Amino acid sequence: MSIILAINFFYNLLNPQEEILHLEFQVAPVSVPPMPIRMLDYYARLRRQYSFYPIEQVIIYLKETTSNAVFIEQFTDTNTVHRFRSIRIWEQLYKWGRNS
């Protein structure tokens, strides 16, 4: 499931610059094509349509796994490096539960 959100008003409360926030929710750690290639593809599409906004991309993994795929945060090829963030929701829930 992919949700693309344009954060304008709320982001402007902290910073006058507008930004595209692409949130990718994933249950499975592995996909076809692989997530790094998908994120690069989504980035290229967003950049083409919204070239004047900065783009922040985040994959949010919803189901706990031991797969190394959920730790990948970039796609690297001969002449391309594309970075994105990965959040493993179970780690965040553990932190929140520990701090409450």
N, C-alpha and C positions, 0 to 999 in steps of 0.2 A: 504494500500500500504506500503510495506516495502522496504527500500533502505539501503543496507549495503555498507558503504564506508570505504576503508582503507586509512586513512590519513597518508601518509608517508612524502613526500617532504615538504609540507607546514608546517606540524607539526615540522619537523626537523629544520625549520628556527628559532623556538623559543626554542626548546628542542631537544636534540639529540636522544631521545627515540621515537620509533615508537609506534603507537596506533591504535586500531580498533575503529572507531566511527560508531555506529549503530544508524541511524536516522529512526524513525518510524513515518510516517505521518498519522494522523487520522482525519477523518471528523466527525465520530460519537463518542460520548463519551463512549458508551457502546459497547462491542464486546463479541462474544462467540468463544473461552473461554475469560474470562476477561483479560484486558490488563496486569495486574501484572503477571498473569500466563504465558501469551504469552511472556512477556519480560524475564522471568526466562527461558523459553524454548529456546528462541533465544540466550540468554547468554550461556546456556549449550552447544548448538550447536557450537557457535563461540569458546568457550573455548576448546572444544574437537578438533576443526580443527586448531586453532591458539593459542595454549597454551602458547606460548612464548611472546605474546603481551598483554599489558593492554587493557581492553575493557571499553569504555564509551558508555552508552546507553541513548538516549534522545527520548521521545515521543513529537512530535510537533502536537498539536491540532489546526486544521485549521479553524474550525467553532465555533463561539461564542456560549456558552451554560451556563446554570446555574447549570448543573449537577455536583455533588461533585466528580464524577469519574475522572474528569480532574485534580483534586488536589492530587490524589493518586500517591505516589512516591516510594512505596515499596510493596513487597509481603512478608507476614509473615506466617509461618506455624510452627508446633511443633519444628522442628530442623533447620529451614531455614529462613534466612532473606535476601532478595535480593532487592537492591536499584537501582533506575534509576532516571533520571531527567524528569520533565514534563514542557513543554513550551506551554503556551496558547498564540497563535500568536496575538490575538486581544489585549492582554495586552501590548505586545511589540510594536504593531503598534500605540497604544495610547501613549506610552512613546516616541516613535520616533516623532510622530506628535506634541507632546507637547514641545519637545526640539528643534524643527526646526524653 
